[in-house]
């Protein structure tokens, strides 16, 4: 049966075939459009937030998913990817030879410290999306909000410290405190962001004051060097002097103990001897006399023994250290009666 047009006239066979082909093409196009509008794929590191007329309905996990065509929309949020914001510079080319650009970004890194000095602080905030729903629907422009929070937190922390703390010894403490403060503000705003790390990059004084600041740093380093050298010399001399003093004290104490013990022993011996003398004065006197001679005579050389009046001379006696050796009278020896 031949087709007719709107005016009731039959179409030629060529037009009839062309009309059928057009309908098939339109039908296939509609099917493809419906398929593309119904199926969507979520990458492994993302989740899909499905909204219906702008209202949140569900969260689609990674893989192939379905949605109502033309009614529901999908917004992809990277929840497993670590994101970052750079302050004071930008990475222009990442790779083996990474290049950076600083021109035009000094306003966000130049800040006033607690001792009214200026410091050029470059840092990076690394974060990830922990709650996709809050990230999309709780605050407007969450990325810009995070940048504003980070800059405000870093300025607050740097303003509570001296320039030396920010530039040198306090870097780790500044980074840790900045991470805590940024995370606290993100939680208050229900931003759905988890701050993984705050990394301080280059921290320098402004270019006009760099020479003076470097001179101050060199003077401080020289001061520390001299202090360390003085401490080293102190540790070498003082402990040795203390050891020698302790040794001298111990020797003196030992000598005092020895002298005291000897004196006490002599006193005890004298008391015992006196007690015996009181009991028998003559016997004790004779015993003391003999004991004294026993100690003195071996240390003498040649001895001549006479009587009480010095008239009679006894034969010469040779008394050695190891005993008393009595010699016979020689030819020159004489005895007077």
HELIX and SHEET records of a PDB file:
HELIX    1   1 UNK A   13  UNK A   38  1                                  26    
HELIX    2   2 UNK A  106  UNK A  109  1                                   4    
HELIX    3   3 UNK A  132  UNK A  137  1                                   6    
HELIX    4   4 UNK A  142  UNK A  159  1                                  18    
HELIX    5   5 UNK A  163  UNK A  164  1                                   2    
HELIX    6   6 UNK A  165  UNK A  169  3                                   5    
HELIX    7   7 UNK A  171  UNK A  188  1                                  18    
HELIX    8   8 UNK A  207  UNK A  209  5                                   3    
HELIX    9   9 UNK A  210  UNK A  279  1                                  70    
HELIX   10  10 UNK A  281  UNK A  297  1                                  17    
SHEET    1   A 2 UNK A  39  UNK A  42  0                                        
SHEET    2   A 2 UNK A  63  UNK A  66 -1                                        
SHEET    1   B 3 UNK A  55  UNK A  60  0                                        
SHEET    2   B 3 UNK A  46  UNK A  52 -1                                        
SHEET    3   B 3 UNK A  72  UNK A  78 -1                                        
SHEET    1   C 3 UNK A  83  UNK A  87  0                                        
SHEET    2   C 3 UNK A 118  UNK A 129 -1                                        
SHEET    3   C 3 UNK A 110  UNK A 112 -1                                        
SHEET    1   D 3 UNK A  83  UNK A  87  0                                        
SHEET    2   D 3 UNK A 118  UNK A 129 -1                                        
SHEET    3   D 3 UNK A 193  UNK A 204 -1                                        
SHEET    1   E 2 UNK A  90  UNK A  93  0                                        
SHEET    2   E 2 UNK A  99  UNK A 101 -1                                        
SHEET    1   F 3 UNK A 302  UNK A 303  0                                        
SHEET    2   F 3 UNK A 317  UNK A 320 -1                                        
SHEET    3   F 3 UNK A 323  UNK A 325 -1                                        
END                                                                             
